[in-house]
Amino acid sequence: MLAKITGAPYFAVIFTSKRPLNQEDGYDEMADRMVALSATQPGFLGIESWRNAEGYGVTISYWRDLEAIQQWKKHPEHLPAQARGRKEWYEQYYLRVCKVDYDYAFPSIANDSISLAE
């Protein structure tokens, strides 16, 4: 599912990762919990996530501002999930934080925004 977010500017946290194949160790349950928990955080706007059969994945979460991202990074339930990810669940990952200055959707959704000079 694509996150229906418009109204730039906002921020995107792009988490790309490689997981070992055939690993059944509570990852899915923790991932579901983190998605549900992040959705309750101030400044959270939405999330999109995909993983392929080779274990490569992309999760993009959208946030109103950098402060909201920092608060999520330090959340008491998120911290042990991060530690377990480094120790058990990921072979490799990259995290990138980007500012979205411009957005639009097709088909158009309410409140599409254009925040750059045309």
C-alpha distances in whole Angstrom, upper triangle without the diagonal:
4,6,9,12,15,19,20,22,19,19,16,17,16,17,17,19,21,21,24,23,24,24,24,25,23,20,17,19,19,16,15,17,17,13,15,18,17,15,18,20,22,20,16,14,10,9,7,8,9,13,15,18,20,19,18,15,13,12,12,13,14,17,20,23,24,26,23,22,25,25,22,24,27,25,28,25,23,26,27,23,24,27,26,24,27,29,27,24,23,26,25,22,22,21,21,21,21,22,19,22,21,17,17,14,14,15,16,15,18,19,18,21,23,25,27,30,29
4,6,9,12,16,16,18,16,16,14,15,14,16,17,19,21,22,26,25,26,26,26,27,25,22,19,21,21,17,16,19,18,14,16,18,16,15,18,19,20,18,15,12,9,8,6,9,10,14,17,20,22,20,18,15,13,11,10,11,12,15,17,20,22,24,21,20,24,24,21,23,26,25,28,25,23,26,27,24,24,28,27,24,27,30,28,25,24,26,25,22,21,20,19,19,18,18,16,19,17,14,13,11,12,12,13,12,15,16,15,17,19,21,23,26,26
4,6,9,13,14,15,13,13,11,13,14,15,17,20,23,24,27,27,28,28,27,28,25,22,20,21,21,17,16,18,16,13,14,16,14,12,15,16,17,15,11,8,5,6,6,10,13,16,19,23,24,22,20,17,14,11,9,9,9,12,14,17,19,21,18,17,21,21,18,20,24,22,25,23,21,25,26,23,23,27,27,24,27,30,29,25,25,27,25,22,21,19,18,17,16,16,14,17,15,12,12,11,13,13,13,11,13,14,13,15,18,19,21,25,25
4,7,10,12,14,13,14,13,16,16,19,21,23,26,27,31,31,32,31,31,31,29,26,24,24,24,21,19,21,19,16,17,19,16,14,17,17,17,15,12,9,7,9,10,13,16,20,23,26,28,26,24,20,17,15,13,12,10,13,14,17,20,22,19,19,23,23,21,23,26,25,28,26,24,27,29,26,26,30,30,28,30,33,32,29,28,31,29,26,24,22,21,19,18,17,14,16,14,11,10,8,11,11,10,8,10,10,10,12,15,17,20,23,23
4,7,9,11,9,11,11,14,15,18,20,23,27,28,32,32,33,33,32,32,30,27,25,26,25,21,21,22,20,16,17,19,16,13,16,16,15,12,11,7,7,9,11,15,18,21,24,28,29,27,25,21,18,15,12,11,8,10,11,14,17,19,16,16,20,20,19,21,24,23,27,25,23,26,29,26,26,30,30,28,30,33,32,29,28,31,28,25,23,20,19,17,15,14,11,13,11,8,9,9,12,13,11,9,10,9,8,10,13,14,17,20,20
4,6,9,9,11,12,16,17,20,23,26,29,31,35,35,37,36,36,36,33,30,29,29,28,25,24,25,23,20,21,22,19,17,19,18,17,14,13,9,10,13,14,18,21,24,27,31,32,30,27,24,20,18,15,13,10,11,11,14,17,19,17,18,21,22,21,23,26,26,29,28,26,29,32,29,28,32,33,31,32,36,35,32,31,33,31,27,25,22,20,17,15,13,10,10,9,6,7,8,12,13,10,8,8,6,5,6,9,10,13,17,17
4,6,8,11,13,16,19,22,25,28,31,33,37,38,39,38,39,38,36,33,31,32,30,27,26,27,25,22,23,23,20,18,20,19,17,13,13,10,13,15,17,21,24,27,30,34,35,33,30,26,23,20,17,15,11,11,10,12,16,18,16,18,21,22,21,23,26,26,29,29,27,30,32,30,30,33,34,32,34,37,37,34,33,35,32,29,26,23,21,18,15,12,9,9,8,7,9,11,15,16,13,11,10,7,6,5,8,8,12,15,16
3,5,8,11,14,17,20,23,26,30,32,36,37,39,38,38,38,35,32,31,32,30,27,27,27,25,22,23,23,20,19,21,19,17,13,14,11,13,15,17,20,23,27,29,33,34,32,28,25,21,19,16,14,11,10,9,11,14,16,15,16,19,20,20,22,25,25,29,29,26,29,32,30,28,32,33,31,32,36,36,33,32,33,30,27,24,21,18,15,12,9,6,5,6,6,9,12,16,17,15,14,13,10,9,6,7,6,9,13,15
4,7,10,14,16,20,22,26,30,32,36,37,39,38,38,38,35,32,31,32,30,27,27,27,24,22,24,23,20,19,21,18,16,13,13,12,14,16,18,21,24,27,30,34,34,32,29,25,22,19,16,14,11,10,8,9,11,14,14,14,17,19,19,20,23,24,28,28,25,27,30,29,27,31,32,30,31,35,35,33,31,33,30,26,23,20,17,13,10,7,5,5,7,8,12,15,18,20,18,17,16,13,12,9,9,7,10,13,15
4,7,10,13,17,20,23,27,29,32,34,36,34,35,34,32,29,28,28,26,23,24,24,21,19,20,20,16,16,17,15,13,10,10,9,11,13,15,18,21,24,27,31,31,29,26,23,19,16,13,11,7,6,5,6,9,11,11,11,14,15,15,17,20,20,24,24,22,24,27,25,23,27,29,26,27,31,32,29,28,30,27,23,20,17,14,11,9,6,5,7,9,10,13,15,19,21,19,17,17,14,13,11,12,11,13,17,19
4,7,10,13,16,19,23,25,29,31,33,31,32,31,29,26,25,26,24,21,22,22,18,17,19,18,14,15,17,14,13,10,10,9,11,12,14,16,19,22,25,28,28,26,23,20,16,14,10,8,6,5,6,6,7,10,10,8,12,14,13,14,17,18,22,22,19,21,24,22,20,24,25,23,24,28,28,26,24,26,23,19,16,13,10,7,6,4,6,9,11,11,15,17,20,22,21,19,19,17,16,14,15,14,15,19,21
4,6,10,13,16,20,22,26,27,29,28,29,28,26,23,22,23,21,18,19,20,16,15,17,17,14,14,17,15,15,12,10,10,10,9,10,13,15,18,21,25,25,22,19,16,12,10,6,6,5,6,9,9,10,13,11,9,13,15,13,14,17,18,21,21,18,20,22,20,18,22,23,20,21,25,25,23,21,23,20,16,13,10,8,6,5,6,7,11,12,12,15,16,19,21,20,19,20,18,17,16,17,16,17,21,22
4,6,10,13,17,19,22,24,26,25,26,25,23,20,20,21,18,16,17,18,14,13,16,16,12,14,17,15,15,13,11,11,11,9,10,12,14,16,19,23,22,20,17,14,10,8,5,5,6,8,11,11,10,13,11,8,11,13,11,11,15,16,19,18,15,16,19,17,15,18,19,17,18,21,22,19,17,19,16,13,10,7,6,5,6,9,10,14,16,16,18,19,22,24,24,22,23,22,20,20,21,20,21,25,26
4,6,10,14,16,20,22,24,23,24,24,22,19,19,21,18,15,17,18,15,14,18,18,14,16,19,18,19,16,14,14,12,10,10,10,12,13,16,20,19,16,13,10,7,6,5,7,9,11,15,14,14,16,15,12,14,16,14,13,17,18,21,20,16,18,20,17,15,18,19,16,17,20,20,17,15,17,14,10,8,6,5,6,8,11,12,16,17,16,19,19,22,24,24,23,25,24,22,21,22,21,22,26,27
4,6,10,12,16,18,21,19,21,20,19,15,16,18,16,13,15,17,13,13,17,17,14,16,19,18,20,18,16,16,14,11,10,9,11,11,14,17,16,14,11,8,6,5,6,8,11,14,17,17,16,18,16,13,15,17,14,13,16,17,20,18,14,16,17,14,12,15,16,12,13,17,17,14,12,13,11,7,6,5,7,9,11,15,16,19,20,20,22,22,24,26,27,26,27,27,25,25,25,25,26,29,30
4,7,10,14,16,19,18,20,20,19,16,16,19,17,14,17,19,16,16,19,20,17,20,23,22,23,22,19,19,17,13,12,10,10,10,12,15,13,11,7,6,4,6,9,11,15,17,21,21,19,22,20,17,18,20,18,16,20,20,23,21,17,18,19,16,14,16,16,13,13,16,16,13,10,11,8,6,5,7,9,12,14,17,18,21,22,21,23,23,25,27,28,27,29,29,27,27,27,27,28,31,32
4,7,10,12,15,14,17,17,17,13,14,17,16,13,16,18,16,16,20,20,19,21,24,23,25,24,21,22,19,16,14,11,10,9,11,13,11,8,6,5,7,9,11,14,18,20,24,23,22,24,22,19,20,22,19,17,20,21,22,20,17,18,18,15,13,15,14,10,11,14,13,10,7,8,6,4,6,9,12,15,17,21,22,25,26,25,27,26,28,30,31,30,32,32,30,30,31,31,31,35,35
4,7,9,12,12,15,15,16,13,14,18,16,14,18,20,18,18,22,23,22,24,27,26,29,28,25,25,22,19,17,13,12,9,10,11,8,5,4,6,9,12,15,18,21,24,27,27,26,27,26,22,24,25,22,20,23,24,25,22,19,20,19,16,15,16,14,11,11,13,12,9,6,6,5,6,9,12,15,18,21,24,25,29,29,28,30,29,30,32,33,33,35,35,33,34,34,34,35,38,38
4,6,9,8,11,12,13,10,12,15,14,13,16,18,17,18,21,22,21,24,26,26,29,28,25,26,23,19,18,14,12,9,10,10,8,5,6,8,11,13,17,19,23,25,29,29,27,29,27,24,25,26,22,21,23,23,24,21,19,19,18,15,14,15,13,9,11,12,9,6,5,6,7,9,12,15,18,21,23,27,28,31,32,31,32,31,32,34,35,34,37,37,35,36,37,37,38,41,41
4,7,6,10,11,13,11,13,16,16,15,18,20,20,21,24,25,24,27,29,30,33,32,29,30,27,23,21,17,15,12,12,10,8,6,9,11,15,17,20,23,26,29,32,33,31,32,30,27,28,29,26,24,26,26,26,24,21,21,20,17,16,17,14,12,12,12,9,7,7,7,10,12,16,18,22,25,27,31,31,35,36,34,35,34,35,37,38,38,40,40,39,39,40,41,41,45,45
4,6,9,11,14,12,13,17,17,16,19,21,21,22,24,26,26,28,31,31,34,34,30,31,27,24,21,17,15,11,10,8,7,6,10,12,16,18,21,24,28,30,34,35,33,35,33,29,31,31,28,26,29,28,29,26,23,24,22,19,19,20,17,15,16,16,12,10,10,10,13,15,18,21,24,27,29,32,33,37,37,35,36,34,35,36,38,38,40,41,39,40,41,42,42,46,46
4,6,9,12,11,12,15,16,16,18,20,21,22,24,26,26,28,31,31,35,35,31,32,28,25,23,19,16,13,12,10,10,9,13,14,18,20,23,25,29,32,36,36,35,36,34,31,32,32,29,28,30,29,29,25,24,25,22,19,20,20,17,16,17,17,13,11,13,13,16,18,21,23,27,29,32,35,35,39,39,37,38,36,36,37,39,39,41,42,41,42,43,44,45,48,48
4,6,9,8,10,13,13,14,16,18,18,20,22,23,24,26,28,29,32,32,29,30,27,23,22,18,17,13,14,12,12,10,13,14,18,19,22,24,28,30,34,34,33,34,31,29,29,30,26,25,27,26,25,22,21,21,19,16,17,17,14,12,14,13,10,8,10,12,15,16,20,22,25,28,30,34,34,38,38,37,38,36,37,38,40,38,41,41,40,41,43,43,44,48,48
4,6,7,8,10,12,13,14,16,17,19,20,22,23,25,27,28,32,32,29,30,27,23,22,19,17,15,16,14,15,13,16,16,19,19,23,24,28,30,34,34,33,34,31,29,30,29,26,25,26,25,24,21,20,21,18,15,17,17,14,13,16,15,11,10,13,15,18,19,22,23,27,29,32,35,35,39,39,37,38,36,37,38,40,38,40,41,40,42,43,44,45,49,49
4,6,8,9,10,11,13,14,16,18,19,20,21,24,25,26,30,31,28,29,26,23,22,19,19,17,18,17,17,14,17,17,20,20,23,24,27,29,33,33,32,32,29,27,28,27,24,23,24,22,21,18,17,18,15,13,15,15,11,11,14,12,9,8,12,15,17,18,22,23,26,28,31,34,35,39,39,38,39,37,38,39,41,39,41,41,41,42,43,44,45,49,49
4,6,5,6,9,10,11,12,14,16,16,18,20,22,23,27,27,24,26,23,21,20,18,18,16,18,18,19,15,18,17,19,18,21,21,25,26,30,31,30,29,27,25,25,24,21,20,21,20,18,15,15,16,13,11,13,14,10,11,14,13,10,9,13,16,18,18,21,22,25,27,30,32,33,37,37,36,37,35,36,37,38,36,38,38,38,39,41,41,43,47,48
4,5,5,6,9,10,10,12,14,15,16,18,20,21,25,25,22,23,21,18,17,14,14,13,15,15,16,13,14,13,15,14,18,18,22,23,27,28,27,27,24,22,23,22,19,18,20,18,18,14,13,15,12,9,11,12,9,8,12,12,9,7,10,13,15,15,18,18,21,23,26,29,29,33,34,32,33,32,33,34,35,34,35,36,35,36,38,38,40,43,44
4,5,5,6,9,10,11,12,14,15,17,19,20,24,24,21,22,19,16,15,12,13,12,14,15,16,13,15,13,15,14,17,17,21,23,26,27,27,27,24,22,24,23,19,19,21,19,19,16,15,17,15,12,14,16,13,12,15,16,13,10,13,16,17,17,19,19,22,24,26,28,29,32,33,31,31,30,31,32,33,31,33,34,33,34,36,37,39,42,43
4,5,5,6,9,10,11,12,14,16,17,19,23,24,20,22,19,17,17,15,16,15,18,18,20,17,18,16,17,16,18,18,21,23,26,27,27,27,24,22,23,22,19,19,20,18,17,13,13,16,14,11,14,16,13,13,17,17,14,12,15,19,20,19,22,21,24,25,27,30,30,34,34,32,33,31,33,33,34,32,33,34,34,35,38,38,40,44,44
4,5,5,6,9,10,10,12,14,16,17,20,21,18,20,18,15,16,14,16,15,18,19,20,17,17,15,16,14,17,16,19,21,24,25,24,24,21,19,20,19,15,15,16,14,14,10,10,12,10,7,10,12,10,10,14,14,12,11,13,17,18,17,19,18,21,22,25,27,28,32,32,31,32,31,32,33,34,32,33,33,33,34,36,36,38,42,43
4,5,5,6,9,10,10,12,15,16,19,19,16,17,15,12,12,10,12,12,16,17,18,14,15,12,13,11,13,13,16,18,22,23,22,22,19,17,19,18,14,15,17,15,15,12,10,13,12,9,11,13,11,10,14,15,13,11,13,16,16,15,17,16,19,20,22,24,25,28,29,27,28,27,29,30,30,28,30,30,30,31,33,33,35,39,39
4,6,5,6,9,10,11,13,15,18,19,16,17,14,12,12,11,13,14,17,19,20,17,17,15,15,12,14,14,17,18,22,23,23,23,20,18,20,19,15,16,18,16,16,13,12,15,15,11,14,17,15,14,18,19,17,14,16,20,20,19,20,19,21,22,24,25,25,29,29,27,28,27,28,29,29,27,28,29,29,30,33,33,35,39,40
4,5,5,6,8,10,11,13,17,18,15,17,15,13,15,14,16,17,21,22,23,20,20,17,17,14,16,14,17,18,21,22,22,22,18,17,19,17,13,15,16,13,13,9,9,13,12,10,13,15,14,14,17,18,17,15,17,21,21,20,21,19,22,22,24,26,26,30,30,29,30,28,30,31,31,28,29,30,30,31,34,34,36,40,41
4,5,5,6,8,10,11,14,15,12,14,13,11,13,12,15,16,20,22,23,19,19,16,15,12,13,11,14,15,18,19,19,18,15,14,15,14,10,11,13,10,11,8,7,11,11,8,10,13,13,12,15,17,16,14,16,19,19,17,18,16,18,18,21,22,23,26,27,26,27,27,29,30,30,27,28,28,28,29,31,31,33,37,38
4,5,5,6,9,10,14,14,11,12,9,8,10,10,13,15,19,21,22,19,18,15,14,10,11,9,12,13,16,18,18,18,15,14,16,15,11,13,15,13,15,12,10,14,15,12,13,17,16,15,18,20,19,16,17,21,20,18,18,16,18,18,19,21,21,24,25,23,24,23,25,26,26,24,24,25,25,26,28,28,31,34,35
4,6,5,7,9,13,14,11,12,11,10,13,13,16,18,22,24,25,22,22,18,17,14,14,12,14,15,17,19,20,19,16,15,18,16,12,15,16,13,14,12,11,15,16,13,16,19,18,17,21,22,21,19,21,24,24,21,22,20,21,21,22,23,23,26,27,25,26,25,27,27,27,24,25,25,26,27,30,30,32,36,37
4,5,5,7,11,12,10,13,12,12,15,15,18,20,24,26,27,24,23,20,18,15,15,12,14,14,16,18,18,17,13,13,15,12,9,12,13,10,11,9,9,12,13,12,14,17,17,17,20,21,21,19,21,24,24,21,21,19,20,20,22,23,23,26,27,26,27,26,29,29,29,26,26,26,27,27,30,30,32,36,38
4,5,5,9,9,7,9,9,9,12,13,17,19,23,25,26,23,22,18,16,13,12,9,10,10,13,14,14,14,10,10,12,10,7,10,12,9,12,10,9,12,14,12,13,17,17,16,19,22,21,19,20,23,22,19,19,16,17,16,18,19,19,23,24,22,24,24,26,27,26,24,24,23,24,24,27,26,29,33,34
4,6,8,9,6,8,7,8,12,14,17,20,24,26,28,25,23,20,18,14,13,10,10,10,12,15,16,15,12,12,15,13,10,13,15,13,15,13,13,16,18,16,17,21,21,20,23,25,24,22,23,26,25,22,22,19,19,18,19,19,19,22,23,21,22,22,24,25,24,21,21,21,21,22,25,25,28,32,33
4,7,9,7,10,10,12,16,17,21,23,27,30,31,28,27,23,21,17,16,13,13,12,13,15,16,15,11,13,15,12,10,14,14,12,14,13,13,16,18,17,18,21,22,21,24,26,26,24,25,29,28,25,24,21,22,20,21,21,21,24,25,24,25,25,27,28,27,23,23,22,24,24,27,27,30,33,35
4,6,6,9,11,12,16,18,22,24,28,31,31,28,27,23,21,17,15,12,11,10,11,12,13,11,8,9,11,8,7,11,12,9,12,12,12,15,17,16,17,20,21,21,23,25,26,24,25,28,26,23,22,19,19,17,19,19,19,22,24,23,24,25,28,28,27,24,23,22,23,23,26,25,28,32,33
4,6,9,12,14,18,20,24,27,30,33,34,31,29,25,23,19,17,13,12,9,9,10,11,10,6,9,11,9,9,13,13,12,15,15,15,17,20,19,20,23,24,24,26,28,29,27,27,31,29,25,24,20,20,17,18,18,18,20,22,21,23,24,27,28,26,23,22,20,22,21,24,23,26,29,31
4,6,10,12,16,19,22,25,29,32,33,30,27,24,21,17,15,11,9,5,5,7,9,8,5,8,11,10,9,13,14,13,17,17,16,18,21,20,20,23,25,24,26,29,29,27,27,30,28,24,22,19,18,15,15,14,15,17,18,18,20,21,24,25,23,21,20,18,19,18,20,19,22,26,28
4,6,9,12,15,19,22,25,29,29,26,24,21,18,14,12,8,6,5,6,9,11,11,7,8,12,11,9,12,14,13,17,16,14,17,20,18,18,22,23,22,24,27,27,24,24,27,25,22,20,17,16,14,15,14,14,17,18,17,19,19,22,23,22,19,19,17,18,18,20,20,23,26,28
4,7,11,14,18,21,24,28,29,26,24,20,17,14,11,8,5,5,7,10,13,13,10,11,15,14,12,15,18,17,20,19,17,21,23,21,21,24,25,23,26,29,29,26,25,28,26,23,21,18,17,14,14,13,13,15,15,14,15,16,19,20,18,15,15,14,15,15,18,18,20,24,25
4,7,10,14,18,21,24,25,23,21,17,14,11,8,6,5,7,10,13,15,16,13,12,16,16,13,16,19,17,20,19,17,20,22,19,19,23,24,21,24,27,26,23,23,26,24,21,20,17,16,15,15,15,14,16,16,14,15,15,17,18,18,15,16,15,15,16,19,19,22,26,27
4,7,10,14,17,21,22,19,17,13,11,7,6,4,6,9,13,15,16,17,14,13,16,16,13,15,18,17,20,18,16,19,20,17,17,21,21,19,21,24,23,20,20,22,21,18,17,14,15,14,14,15,14,18,18,15,16,16,18,19,19,17,18,18,18,19,21,21,24,27,28
4,7,11,14,17,19,16,14,11,8,6,5,6,9,12,16,18,19,20,17,16,19,20,16,18,21,20,23,20,18,21,22,19,18,22,22,19,21,24,23,19,19,21,19,17,16,15,15,15,15,16,15,19,18,16,16,15,17,18,19,17,19,20,18,20,22,22,24,28,28
4,7,11,14,15,13,11,7,6,4,6,8,12,15,19,20,20,22,19,17,20,21,17,18,21,20,22,20,17,20,21,17,17,20,19,16,19,21,20,16,16,18,17,14,14,14,15,16,17,19,18,21,21,19,19,18,19,21,22,21,23,23,22,23,25,26,27,31,31
4,7,10,12,10,8,5,5,6,9,12,15,19,22,24,24,26,23,21,23,24,21,21,24,23,25,23,20,22,22,19,18,21,20,17,19,22,20,16,15,17,16,14,15,15,16,18,19,21,20,24,23,21,21,20,20,22,23,23,25,26,24,26,27,28,29,33,32
4,7,8,6,6,4,6,9,12,15,18,21,25,26,26,28,25,23,25,26,22,22,25,24,26,23,20,22,22,18,18,20,19,15,18,20,17,13,13,14,14,13,15,16,17,20,21,24,23,27,26,24,25,23,24,25,27,26,29,30,28,29,30,31,32,36,35
4,5,6,6,6,9,12,15,18,22,25,29,30,29,31,29,26,28,29,26,25,29,28,29,27,24,26,25,21,21,23,21,18,20,21,19,15,14,15,15,15,17,18,20,22,23,26,26,29,28,26,27,25,25,26,28,28,31,32,30,32,33,34,34,37,37
4,5,7,9,13,15,19,22,25,28,32,33,33,34,32,29,31,32,29,28,31,30,31,28,26,27,26,23,23,24,22,19,21,22,19,15,15,15,16,17,19,21,23,26,27,30,30,33,32,30,30,28,28,30,32,32,35,36,34,35,36,37,38,41,41
4,6,9,13,16,19,22,26,29,32,33,32,34,32,29,31,32,28,27,30,30,31,28,26,27,26,22,22,23,21,18,19,20,17,14,13,12,13,14,17,19,22,25,26,29,29,33,32,31,31,30,30,32,34,34,37,37,35,36,37,38,38,41,41
4,6,10,13,16,19,23,26,30,30,29,31,29,26,27,28,25,24,26,26,27,25,22,23,22,18,18,19,17,14,15,16,14,11,9,10,11,11,14,17,19,22,24,27,27,31,31,29,30,29,29,31,33,32,35,36,34,35,36,36,37,40,40
4,7,10,14,17,20,23,27,27,26,28,27,23,25,27,23,22,25,25,27,24,21,22,22,19,17,19,18,14,15,17,15,12,10,10,9,9,11,14,16,19,21,24,24,28,28,26,27,26,27,29,30,30,33,33,31,32,32,33,33,36,36
4,7,10,13,17,20,23,24,23,25,23,20,22,24,20,19,23,23,24,22,19,20,20,17,16,18,17,13,15,18,16,12,10,12,11,9,11,12,14,16,18,21,21,25,25,23,24,23,24,26,27,27,29,30,28,28,29,30,30,34,34
4,7,10,13,16,20,21,20,22,20,17,20,21,18,17,21,21,23,21,18,20,20,17,16,19,18,15,16,19,18,14,12,14,12,10,10,10,11,13,15,17,17,21,21,20,21,20,22,23,24,24,26,26,24,25,26,26,27,30,31
4,7,10,13,17,18,17,19,17,14,17,18,15,15,18,18,21,18,15,17,18,15,14,18,17,14,16,19,18,15,13,16,14,11,11,10,11,12,13,16,16,20,20,18,20,19,21,23,23,22,24,24,22,23,24,25,26,29,30
4,7,10,13,15,15,17,15,12,15,17,14,14,18,18,21,19,16,18,20,17,16,19,20,17,18,22,21,18,17,19,16,13,12,10,9,10,10,12,12,16,16,15,17,17,19,21,21,20,21,21,19,19,21,21,22,26,27
4,7,10,12,12,14,11,9,13,14,11,12,15,15,18,17,14,17,19,16,15,19,20,17,19,22,22,19,18,21,19,15,14,11,11,10,11,12,12,16,16,15,17,17,20,21,21,19,20,19,19,19,20,20,22,26,27
4,7,9,10,12,10,9,13,13,12,13,16,16,20,19,16,19,21,19,18,22,23,21,22,26,26,23,22,24,22,18,16,13,12,10,10,10,9,13,13,12,15,15,18,20,19,17,18,16,16,15,17,17,19,23,24
4,6,7,9,7,7,10,11,10,12,15,15,18,18,16,18,21,20,19,22,24,22,23,27,27,25,24,26,24,20,18,14,13,10,10,10,10,13,14,14,17,18,21,23,21,19,19,17,17,16,18,17,19,23,25
4,7,8,7,8,11,12,12,14,17,17,20,21,19,21,24,23,22,25,27,25,27,30,31,28,27,30,27,24,21,17,16,12,12,10,10,12,14,14,16,18,22,23,21,19,18,15,16,14,16,15,17,21,23
4,5,6,7,9,10,11,13,15,16,20,21,18,20,23,22,21,24,26,25,26,29,30,28,27,29,26,23,20,16,14,11,10,9,10,12,15,16,19,21,25,26,24,22,21,19,19,17,18,16,18,21,24
4,5,5,6,9,10,11,13,14,18,19,17,18,21,21,19,22,24,23,23,26,28,26,25,27,24,21,18,14,12,9,10,9,12,14,17,18,21,24,27,29,27,25,25,22,22,20,21,18,20,23,26
4,5,5,6,9,10,11,12,16,18,16,17,20,20,18,21,24,23,23,27,28,27,26,28,26,22,20,16,15,12,13,13,15,17,20,21,24,26,30,31,29,27,26,24,24,22,23,21,23,26,29
4,5,5,6,9,10,10,14,15,13,15,19,18,17,20,22,21,22,26,27,25,25,27,25,21,19,16,15,12,13,13,15,17,20,20,23,24,28,29,27,25,24,22,22,21,23,21,23,27,29
4,5,5,6,9,10,14,14,12,13,17,16,14,17,20,18,19,22,24,22,21,24,21,18,16,12,11,9,11,12,14,17,19,20,23,24,27,29,27,25,25,23,23,22,23,22,23,27,29
4,5,5,6,9,12,14,11,12,16,15,14,16,19,18,19,22,23,22,22,24,22,18,17,13,13,11,13,14,17,20,22,23,26,28,31,33,31,29,29,27,27,25,26,24,26,30,32
4,5,5,6,10,12,10,11,15,15,14,16,19,19,20,22,24,23,23,26,24,21,19,16,16,14,16,17,19,22,24,25,27,29,32,33,32,29,29,27,27,26,28,26,28,32,34
4,5,5,9,9,7,9,12,12,11,14,16,16,17,20,21,20,20,23,21,18,17,14,15,13,16,17,19,22,24,24,26,27,30,31,30,28,28,26,26,26,27,26,28,32,34
4,6,9,10,7,7,11,10,9,12,14,13,14,17,19,18,17,20,18,15,15,12,13,12,15,17,19,23,25,25,28,28,32,33,32,30,30,29,28,28,29,28,29,33,35
4,6,9,7,6,10,11,10,12,15,15,16,18,20,19,20,22,21,18,18,15,16,15,19,20,23,26,28,28,31,32,35,36,35,33,33,31,31,31,32,30,32,36,38
4,6,5,6,9,10,10,13,15,15,17,19,20,19,20,23,22,20,20,17,18,17,20,22,24,27,29,29,31,31,34,36,35,32,32,31,31,31,32,31,33,37,39
4,6,6,8,9,10,12,13,15,16,18,19,19,20,24,23,21,22,19,21,21,24,25,27,30,32,32,34,35,38,39,38,35,35,34,34,34,36,35,37,41,43
4,6,6,7,9,11,12,13,15,16,17,17,18,22,22,20,21,19,21,21,24,26,27,30,32,31,33,33,36,37,36,34,34,33,34,34,36,35,37,41,43
4,6,5,6,9,10,10,13,14,15,14,16,19,18,16,17,15,17,17,21,22,24,28,29,29,31,31,33,35,34,32,32,31,31,31,33,32,34,38,40
4,5,5,6,9,10,11,13,14,14,15,18,18,16,17,15,18,18,22,24,26,29,31,31,33,34,36,38,37,35,36,34,34,34,36,34,36,40,42
4,5,5,6,8,10,10,12,12,14,17,18,17,18,17,20,21,24,27,29,32,34,34,36,36,38,39,39,37,38,37,37,37,38,37,39,43,45
4,5,5,6,9,10,10,10,11,15,15,14,16,15,18,19,23,25,27,30,32,31,33,33,35,36,36,34,35,35,34,34,36,35,37,41,42
4,6,5,6,9,10,10,10,13,13,11,13,12,15,16,20,23,25,28,30,30,32,32,34,36,36,34,35,34,34,33,35,34,35,39,41
4,5,5,6,8,10,10,13,13,13,15,15,18,19,23,26,28,32,34,33,36,36,38,40,40,38,39,38,37,37,38,37,39,42,44
4,5,5,6,7,9,12,13,13,16,16,20,21,25,28,30,33,35,34,36,36,38,39,40,38,39,39,38,38,40,39,40,44,45
4,5,5,5,6,9,10,10,12,13,17,19,22,25,27,31,32,31,33,33,35,37,37,35,37,36,36,36,37,36,37,41,42
4,6,6,6,8,8,9,11,13,16,19,22,26,28,31,33,33,35,35,37,39,39,38,39,38,37,37,38,37,38,42,43
4,7,7,9,11,12,15,16,20,23,26,29,31,35,37,36,38,38,40,42,42,41,42,42,41,41,42,41,42,45,47
4,6,8,11,12,16,17,21,24,27,30,32,36,37,36,38,37,39,40,41,40,42,41,40,41,42,41,42,46,47
4,7,9,10,14,15,19,21,25,28,29,33,34,33,34,34,35,37,38,36,38,38,37,37,39,38,39,43,44
4,5,7,10,13,16,19,22,26,27,31,32,31,33,32,34,36,37,36,38,37,36,36,37,37,37,41,42
4,7,11,14,17,21,23,27,29,32,33,33,34,34,35,37,38,38,40,40,38,38,38,38,38,42,43
4,7,10,14,17,20,24,25,29,30,30,32,32,33,35,36,36,38,37,35,35,35,35,35,38,39
4,7,10,14,16,20,22,25,26,26,28,29,30,32,33,32,34,34,32,31,32,31,32,35,36
4,7,10,13,17,19,22,23,24,26,27,29,31,31,31,33,31,29,29,29,28,28,32,33
4,7,10,14,16,19,21,21,24,25,27,29,29,28,30,29,27,26,26,25,26,29,31
4,6,10,12,16,18,18,21,23,25,28,27,27,28,26,24,23,23,22,22,26,27
4,7,10,13,15,16,20,21,24,26,26,25,26,24,22,20,21,19,20,23,25
4,6,9,12,13,17,19,22,24,23,22,23,21,19,17,17,16,16,19,21
4,6,9,11,15,17,21,23,21,21,21,19,17,15,14,12,13,16,18
4,6,7,11,14,17,19,18,17,18,15,13,11,11,10,10,14,16
4,7,11,14,17,20,18,17,18,15,12,10,8,6,7,11,13
4,7,11,14,16,14,15,15,13,10,7,6,5,6,10,11
4,7,11,13,11,11,12,10,7,6,6,8,9,12,12
4,7,9,7,8,10,9,5,6,7,10,12,14,13
4,6,5,6,9,10,7,9,11,14,15,18,16
3,5,7,11,12,10,12,14,17,18,20,18
4,6,10,12,10,13,15,19,20,22,20
4,7,9,7,10,12,16,18,19,18
4,6,6,10,13,16,18,20,20
4,6,9,12,15,18,20,20
4,6,10,12,15,17,17
4,7,10,13,15,15
4,6,9,12,12
4,6,8,8
4,7,9
4,6
4
